[in-house]
Amino acid sequence: MQARKPLQEATAPADPDESTSPAWIAELGPGLITGAADDDPSGIATYSQAGAQFGFGMLWTLVLTYPLMVAIQTVSARIGRVTGHGLATNIRRYYSRSLLFPLVGLLLLANTINIAADIAAMGDAMVVVAGGKAQWYAVLFGVVSVLLQVFVPYSRYVQVLKWLTLALLAYVATVFVVDIPWHRVMTEAVALPTLPWRSDYITTIVAVFGTTISPYLFFWQASQEVEELRADDNAHALKKTPRMARAGYQRIDRDTWIGMGFSNLVAFFIMLTTAVTLHLHGVTSIETSSQAASALRPIAGNFAFTLFALGIIGTGLLAVPVLAGSAAYAIAGAFRWKSSLEHAPKVAPRFYAIIVVATLAGIGMVFAPIDPIKALYWSAVINGVIAIPIMAVMMLLAARHDVMGKLVISRRLKWLGWLCTAVMTAAVLAMGATQFF
């Protein structure tokens, strides 16, 4: 019991004056950016398809994923803040390389495919807004992302990423320019699904879970907590300064609850918008995020269409660096390379090389004769599969005293984290079952 005391103090309610002070807004960072990056163009396509195909009958999934996503992201953030190391470094230090290397290799593959899908979607969205050729817009967006990550220090770049989260407000605004039957929405969002549990319904549930709870988010948020430590000369890993745990955990909890709440709320609105404007008008098949934007135009008008399309571009600019960066943190941690967006490229050349190679490979895939829908499907499959062992290892790390010192996670957080792992396992098993029955 003594080992849990600092955590119990850390999760106590914050002082009311502190929590209502504008200062807490400035503390938002890793959690907010991680949550916003979750609503990337490939995620938008998944939520749009769920809304178009099943209407309000899929809204409940995002009510369920919110607490689970908060729990697992909180675990990853605390591992980073307490130990002062990212996930890959901690896995390397406490577990076998035979576990580590396949995980980070699959993460790199899945992230590269996601990067390709995201910049392709950004290019398509730019075409429907301004005309031109999608592939060249994709190249432009990919190159801009690489240049920002390589040449802008973390302390400045993170401010750019924070502002890009505002792009997600486009989907909030879209809801208010269409007619929503709110009573029906509130009823079906919290009710058990009434649609038949067909193969396509189960597969879409798996897609929503896999899109919402993704491995690259675990690596990114843990690494950003480490970056926050490096950016502050007065900050130290909480394992070495447990007296700071209460304040540190309050900030992490607030940041994560708000960031993941923002993420799930926006996803809810995307699904809701497409359910009202597309499903109720007989449009039930959406394969890309830009197709979802185009389908809105004749039903919801030019304003909703433009907001939706611009949101795709903004979220892509936010998600691509998170995807490339999380892969770089994972590979660098696995091989003991220097890894920080605060370092100049000449200080951490191999870390930045991973960012550049992953992004350029994604750009190259845009020109390859690859079906983007199949690419997204296999990316989701890889993410869903590797999420399970990564979450299991995270939960084990967070409960070990030799890793976390006195700051091991509480029973409540442990229960929620393992529940999230179990739900993802069930989702992957259900997806596999649908392939044979």
C-alpha positions in Angstrom: 0.0 0.0 0.0 2.8 2.4 0.8 4.0 2.2 -2.9 0.6 3.6 -4.1 0.5 6.6 -1.8 2.2 9.0 -4.1 -0.2 8.0 -6.9 -3.2 8.5 -4.8 -2.0 12.0 -4.0 -1.2 12.5 -7.6 -4.7 11.7 -8.7 -6.4 13.9 -6.1 -8.6 16.7 -7.5 -6.6 19.8 -8.3 -7.1 23.0 -6.4 -10.2 24.8 -7.9 -8.3 28.0 -8.3 -5.5 26.3 -10.2 -7.7 24.3 -12.5 -9.7 27.3 -13.5 -6.7 29.5 -14.1 -5.7 30.3 -17.7 -2.3 28.9 -16.9 -3.5 25.3 -17.3 -4.2 26.0 -21.0 -0.5 26.6 -21.6 0.3 23.2 -20.0 -1.6 21.3 -22.6 0.8 19.7 -25.0 1.6 16.0 -25.4 -2.0 14.8 -24.6 -3.7 17.5 -26.8 -1.4 16.9 -29.8 -1.6 13.1 -29.5 -5.4 13.2 -29.3 -5.7 15.6 -32.2 -3.3 13.5 -34.4 -5.6 10.5 -33.8 -8.2 12.2 -36.1 -5.9 11.9 -39.2 -7.3 11.7 -42.7 -7.3 7.9 -42.6 -9.2 8.1 -39.4 -11.6 10.6 -40.9 -12.3 8.1 -43.7 -13.0 5.3 -41.2 -15.4 7.5 -39.1 -17.1 8.8 -42.3 -17.7 5.3 -43.6 -19.1 4.2 -40.2 -21.5 7.1 -40.2 -22.5 6.7 -43.8 -23.0 2.9 -43.6 -24.6 2.5 -40.3 -26.0 6.0 -39.4 -26.4 6.6 -35.7 -25.9 2.9 -35.0 -22.1 3.2 -34.6 -22.0 6.3 -32.3 -21.8 4.2 -29.2 -18.3 3.0 -30.1 -16.8 6.4 -29.5 -18.5 6.7 -26.1 -16.9 3.4 -25.2 -13.4 4.2 -26.5 -13.0 7.5 -24.6 -12.3 6.2 -21.1 -10.3 3.3 -22.5 -8.2 5.6 -24.7 -7.6 8.0 -21.7 -6.5 5.1 -19.6 -3.9 3.6 -22.0 -2.6 7.0 -23.1 -2.2 8.0 -19.4 -0.2 4.9 -18.8 2.2 5.7 -21.7 2.5 9.3 -20.6 3.4 8.4 -17.0 5.9 5.8 -18.1 7.7 8.6 -20.1 7.5 11.2 -17.3 8.4 8.9 -14.4 11.3 7.1 -16.1 12.6 9.9 -18.3 12.7 7.4 -21.3 10.4 6.6 -24.1 8.6 3.3 -24.6 11.1 1.6 -26.9 14.0 2.4 -24.5 12.0 1.0 -21.5 11.1 -2.2 -23.5 14.8 -2.6 -24.5 16.0 -2.2 -20.9 13.5 -4.7 -19.4 12.5 -7.1 -22.1 14.0 -9.2 -24.8 15.2 -7.8 -28.2 13.2 -10.6 -29.8 10.1 -8.8 -28.6 11.3 -5.2 -29.2 12.7 -5.4 -32.8 9.6 -7.0 -34.4 7.3 -4.5 -32.7 9.2 -1.4 -33.8 9.7 -2.8 -37.3 6.0 -3.4 -37.7 5.3 0.1 -36.2 7.6 1.6 -38.8 5.8 -0.3 -41.6 2.3 0.6 -40.4 3.3 4.3 -39.9 4.8 4.6 -43.3 1.6 3.2 -44.9 -0.4 5.6 -42.8 1.8 8.5 -43.9 1.2 7.6 -47.5 -2.6 7.4 -47.0 -2.7 10.7 -45.1 -0.7 12.8 -47.6 -2.6 11.2 -50.4 -5.9 12.2 -48.7 -4.5 15.7 -48.2 -3.7 16.0 -51.9 -7.1 14.8 -52.8 -8.7 17.3 -50.4 -6.7 20.1 -51.9 -7.9 19.2 -55.4 -11.6 19.3 -54.5 -11.0 22.8 -52.9 -8.6 24.4 -55.4 -8.2 22.0 -58.4 -4.9 20.8 -59.8 -3.1 17.4 -59.4 -3.4 15.5 -56.1 0.0 13.8 -56.3 1.9 17.1 -56.5 0.0 18.5 -53.6 0.9 15.4 -51.7 4.6 15.9 -52.4 4.3 19.5 -51.2 2.6 18.6 -47.9 5.1 15.8 -47.3 8.1 18.0 -47.9 6.8 20.8 -45.7 6.3 18.3 -42.9 9.9 17.0 -43.2 11.3 20.5 -43.3 9.4 21.6 -40.2 10.5 18.6 -38.2 14.1 18.7 -39.2 14.8 22.5 -39.0 12.4 23.8 -36.4 13.4 23.0 -32.7 10.8 21.1 -30.6 10.0 24.1 -28.3 8.9 26.1 -31.3 7.5 23.2 -33.4 5.2 22.1 -30.6 3.5 25.5 -30.8 2.8 24.9 -34.5 1.3 21.5 -33.7 -0.9 23.1 -31.0 -2.3 25.6 -33.4 -2.9 22.9 -36.0 -5.2 21.2 -33.6 -7.7 24.0 -34.3 -8.2 22.5 -37.7 -10.4 19.8 -36.0 -12.9 22.6 -35.1 -13.9 22.4 -38.8 -15.8 19.2 -37.9 -17.4 20.8 -34.9 -18.6 23.7 -37.1 -19.9 21.4 -39.7 -22.4 19.8 -37.2 -24.0 23.2 -36.7 -24.7 23.9 -40.4 -26.8 20.7 -40.8 -30.1 19.7 -39.1 -29.4 17.2 -36.3 -32.1 15.2 -34.5 -30.3 15.5 -31.2 -32.8 13.5 -29.1 -32.3 10.5 -31.3 -28.6 11.0 -31.3 -28.3 11.1 -27.5 -30.5 8.0 -27.2 -28.6 5.9 -29.7 -25.1 7.1 -28.6 -25.6 5.4 -25.1 -27.9 2.5 -26.1 -26.8 -1.0 -27.0 -26.6 -1.3 -30.8 -29.8 -2.6 -32.4 -28.4 -3.4 -35.8 -27.7 -7.1 -36.6 -24.1 -8.2 -35.8 -23.2 -8.9 -39.4 -19.6 -9.3 -40.6 -19.5 -5.8 -42.1 -20.8 -4.3 -38.8 -18.2 -6.1 -36.7 -15.4 -5.2 -39.1 -16.4 -1.5 -38.9 -16.3 -1.7 -35.1 -12.8 -3.2 -35.3 -11.8 -0.4 -37.7 -13.1 2.3 -35.3 -11.3 0.8 -32.3 -8.1 0.3 -34.3 -8.2 3.8 -35.7 -8.9 5.4 -32.3 -6.4 3.3 -30.2 -3.2 3.1 -32.3 0.3 2.1 -31.2 2.0 5.2 -32.7 0.1 7.3 -30.2 1.6 5.3 -27.3 5.1 5.9 -28.5 4.5 9.6 -29.3 3.0 10.7 -26.1 5.6 8.9 -23.9 8.3 10.5 -26.0 6.8 13.9 -25.8 6.7 13.7 -22.0 10.5 13.0 -22.3 10.9 16.0 -24.6 9.0 18.2 -22.1 11.6 17.1 -19.5 14.5 17.9 -21.8 13.0 21.3 -22.7 13.0 22.4 -19.0 16.3 22.6 -17.2 14.5 22.5 -13.9 12.5 19.4 -14.7 13.6 15.8 -13.8 12.1 12.3 -14.2 9.5 11.8 -11.5 11.2 8.6 -10.4 14.1 10.8 -9.2 11.8 13.5 -7.8 8.7 11.7 -6.4 7.8 14.8 -4.5 6.8 16.4 -7.8 4.5 13.5 -8.7 1.3 15.1 -7.6 1.7 18.2 -9.8 3.1 16.2 -12.7 0.3 13.7 -12.6 -2.3 16.4 -12.4 -0.9 18.0 -15.5 -0.7 14.6 -17.4 -4.2 13.6 -16.3 -5.7 17.0 -17.3 -3.8 17.1 -20.6 -4.8 13.5 -21.5 -8.5 13.8 -20.5 -8.8 17.0 -22.6 -6.7 15.7 -25.5 -8.5 12.4 -25.8 -11.9 14.1 -25.2 -11.1 16.4 -28.0 -10.2 13.5 -30.2 -13.3 11.4 -29.5 -15.6 14.4 -29.7 -14.4 15.3 -33.1 -14.6 11.7 -34.3 -18.2 11.6 -32.9 -19.0 14.7 -34.9 -17.5 13.3 -38.1 -19.5 10.2 -37.7 -22.6 12.2 -36.8 -22.3 14.6 -39.7 -21.9 11.8 -42.3 -24.8 9.8 -40.6 -27.2 12.8 -41.0 -26.1 14.1 -44.4 -25.1 10.8 -46.2 -26.7 7.8 -44.5 -30.2 9.4 -44.2 -29.9 10.4 -47.9 -29.1 6.9 -49.1 -25.3 7.4 -49.4 -23.8 4.4 -47.6 -20.4 3.8 -49.1 -17.5 6.2 -48.5 -13.9 4.9 -49.1 -11.8 8.1 -48.6 -11.9 11.2 -46.5 -12.0 13.4 -49.6 -14.9 11.4 -51.0 -16.8 12.1 -47.8 -16.1 15.9 -48.2 -17.3 15.7 -51.9 -20.5 13.8 -50.9 -21.4 16.5 -48.4 -21.5 19.3 -51.0 -24.9 18.5 -52.7 -26.5 17.7 -49.4 -25.1 20.1 -46.8 -23.9 22.9 -49.0 -20.6 24.5 -50.0 -19.8 25.8 -46.5 -19.9 22.3 -44.9 -18.0 20.9 -47.8 -15.2 23.4 -47.6 -14.9 23.1 -43.8 -14.7 19.3 -44.1 -12.1 19.4 -46.8 -9.9 22.0 -45.1 -10.1 20.0 -41.9 -8.6 17.0 -43.8 -5.6 19.1 -44.8 -5.1 20.6 -41.3 -5.3 17.2 -39.5 -3.0 15.7 -42.1 -0.3 18.3 -41.4 -0.7 17.5 -37.7 -0.7 13.7 -38.1 2.2 13.1 -40.5 4.9 14.5 -38.2 3.4 12.4 -35.3 3.5 9.3 -37.4 7.0 9.9 -38.6 8.2 11.1 -35.2 6.8 8.2 -33.3 8.5 5.7 -35.7 11.8 7.6 -35.2 11.5 7.6 -31.4 10.8 3.9 -31.5 13.7 2.9 -33.8 16.1 5.3 -32.0 15.1 3.9 -28.6 15.6 0.3 -29.8 19.1 1.0 -31.1 20.2 3.5 -28.4 20.5 6.4 -30.8 20.2 10.0 -29.7 16.6 11.0 -30.2 15.1 14.5 -29.7 13.3 17.0 -31.9 15.1 19.6 -29.8 18.5 18.4 -31.1 20.0 19.8 -34.3 20.1 17.2 -37.1 23.9 16.9 -36.9 23.5 15.9 -33.2 21.0 13.1 -33.9 21.4 12.3 -37.6 20.0 8.8 -37.5 16.9 9.9 -35.6 16.2 12.5 -38.2 17.0 10.1 -41.0 14.2 7.8 -39.9 11.8 10.8 -40.0 12.9 11.7 -43.5 13.0 8.2 -44.8 9.5 7.3 -43.4 8.0 10.5 -44.9 9.7 10.2 -48.2 8.7 6.5 -48.4 5.1 7.6 -47.8 5.4 10.2 -50.6 6.8 7.5 -52.9 3.9 5.2 -52.2 1.5 7.9 -53.4 3.0 7.4 -56.9 3.0 3.6 -56.7 0.2 1.5 -58.1 -1.1 0.6 -54.7 -4.8 0.6 -53.8 -5.1 3.2 -50.9 -8.0 1.4 -49.4 -6.1 -1.9 -49.2 -3.1 -0.1 -47.8 -5.3 1.4 -45.1 -6.8 -1.9 -44.3 -3.5 -3.7 -43.9 -2.2 -0.7 -41.9 -5.2 -1.1 -39.6 -4.5 -4.9 -39.3 -0.9 -4.3 -38.4 -1.8 -1.6 -35.9 -4.5 -3.7 -34.3 -2.2 -6.7 -34.0 0.9 -4.9 -32.6 -1.2 -2.8 -30.2 -2.0 -5.8 -28.1 1.5 -6.8 -27.1 2.6 -3.2 -26.8 -0.3 -2.4 -24.4 0.4 -5.6 -22.4 4.1 -4.6 -22.0 3.1 -1.1 -21.1 0.8 -2.3 -18.4 3.5 -4.6 -17.0 6.1 -1.8 -17.1 3.8 0.6 -15.3 3.3 -1.9 -12.4 7.0 -2.7 -11.9 8.7 -1.1 -9.0 12.1 -1.4 -10.6 10.8 0.7 -13.5 8.4 3.2 -11.8 9.9 3.2 -8.3 7.1 4.2 -5.8 5.0 5.6 -8.6 3.5 2.4 -9.9 0.0 2.9 -11.3 -3.1 2.6 -9.2 -5.5 -0.3 -9.2 -8.1 1.8 -11.0 -5.8 2.8 -13.8 -4.4 -0.8 -14.0 -8.0 -2.2 -14.3 -8.9 0.3 -17.1 -5.6 -0.3 -18.9 -6.1 -4.1 -19.0 -9.7 -3.6 -20.0 -8.5 -1.6 -23.0 -6.1 -4.3 -23.8 -8.8 -6.9 -23.6 -11.2 -4.9 -25.8 -8.5 -4.5 -28.5 -7.8 -8.2 -28.3 -11.5 -9.0 -28.7 -11.7 -6.6 -31.7 -8.7 -8.3 -33.4 -10.1 -11.8 -32.8 -13.5 -10.7 -34.1 -11.9 -9.2 -37.2 -10.1 -12.5 -37.8 -13.3 -14.5 -37.3 -15.1 -12.4 -39.9 -12.6 -13.6 -42.5 -13.6 -17.2 -42.1 -17.4 -17.0 -41.4 
